[in-house]
């Protein structure tokens, strides 16, 4: 998978997450943020390993998000708390799975899209640049 669309998806994920935080508060913002966190992890894994199958990336993203959540049962250094969180919350695990599933579905759909229509060729095999 080309890295540019993945990088754009990562940036869009961050923008949507910030937008959700600005527009809503409470559980909508929190759990949407959890799902988007895993979508961002998905895009970062895909940037690192663009040839992985969507289901593998989804499992890795959900697994990493879950591992970070379980790490919150221990002591997270203060400098990392804004990124990794500080309080274990079991419902977050469900929303990580939702984010991974949504990213998997979008990625799989992207891979199944039809190829762009080829430009018709002329009799000599070159592109047709009719005026």
C-alpha positions, -999 to 999 in steps of 0.1 A, spaced: 0 0 0 14 34 -9 25 54 22 11 88 11 -26 77 15 -17 61 48 0 92 61 -30 113 50 -53 89 68 -32 93 100 -33 131 97 -71 130 91 -75 107 121 -57 132 144 -78 160 130 -111 141 135 -100 132 170 -93 169 178 -126 179 162 -145 154 184 -128 168 215 -138 203 205 -174 195 196 -183 170 223 -176 162 259 -182 132 281 -186 96 269 -190 104 232 -157 122 231 -139 97 253 -150 65 235 -147 80 200 -112 90 211 -104 55 221 -115 41 188 -96 68 169 -65 61 190 -65 26 176 -72 38 141 -41 60 145 -21 30 157 -34 11 127 -21 38 103 13 39 121 17 1 119 7 3 82 33 30 76 59 9 91 49 -23 73 28 -14 42 26 -50 29 8 -64 59 -27 -77 53 -55 -56 68 -65 -83 93 -29 -85 106 -27 -47 109 -60 -47 128 -49 -74 152 -16 -56 158 -34 -22 163 -59 -37 187 -32 -57 205 -10 -26 210 -38 -5 222 -49 -32 246 -13 -37 258 -11 1 265 -44 -1 284 -32 -30 305 1 -12 312 -20 15 329 -25 -10 357 12 -4 366 30 29 370 31 50 338 58 78 340 42 113 342 58 124 309 40 95 290 6 99 306 -8 123 280 -1 98 252 -5 64 271 -31 74 297 -30 67 333 -61 48 344 -72 14 333 -108 14 320 -121 -20 308 -147 -5 283 -117 11 264 -108 -24 252 -141 -27 234 -137 7 217 -101 -3 206 -117 -33 189 -142 -10 172 -115 13 160 -94 -17 147 -125 -31 129 -133 2 113 -98 7 101 -97 -29 88 -129 -23 69 -117 9 54 -84 -6 44 -99 -37 29 -124 -16 9 -95 6 -3 -77 -25 -15 -108 -38 -33 -115 -6 -52 -115 -9 -90 -83 2 -107 -84 36 -124 -97 35 -159 -69 33 -184 -67 59 -211 -77 45 -245 -47 38 -267 -43 47 -303 -36 21 -331 2 25 -325 -2 16 -288 4 52 -275 -20 72 -255 -49 89 -272 -44 127 -269 -72 138 -292 -79 175 -292 
